[in-house]
């Protein structure tokens, strides 16, 4: 899975769901600094 816009609310929730389901995130894009990730 690739997540575009990973620091927004939808992107953050997507990462949480992916982790819960055990999905591999192989790439992500973020406009803001990565301290939120």
C-alpha positions in Angstrom: 0.0 0.0 0.0 1.1 3.5 -0.7 -0.4 6.4 1.3 -0.4 9.9 -0.2 -1.0 12.7 2.3 0.0 10.6 5.3 0.0 13.5 7.9 -3.6 14.6 7.5 -6.5 13.1 9.5 -7.5 10.6 6.7 -3.9 9.6 6.1 -3.3 9.0 9.8 -6.4 6.9 10.1 -5.4 5.0 7.0 -2.0 4.1 8.6 -3.8 3.0 11.8 -6.2 0.8 9.9 -3.3 -0.7 7.8 -1.4 -1.5 11.0 -4.4 -3.0 12.6 -5.0 -5.2 9.5 -1.3 -6.1 9.2 -1.0 -4.5 5.8 2.4 -3.5 4.5 2.9 0.2 3.8 5.6 0.3 1.2 5.6 4.1 0.5 4.1 7.3 1.7 4.1 11.0 0.9 3.8 13.9 3.4 3.8 17.6 2.8 4.3 18.4 6.5 7.3 17.3 8.6 7.3 13.6 9.5 7.2 14.1 13.3 3.5 13.2 13.1 4.3 9.8 11.6 
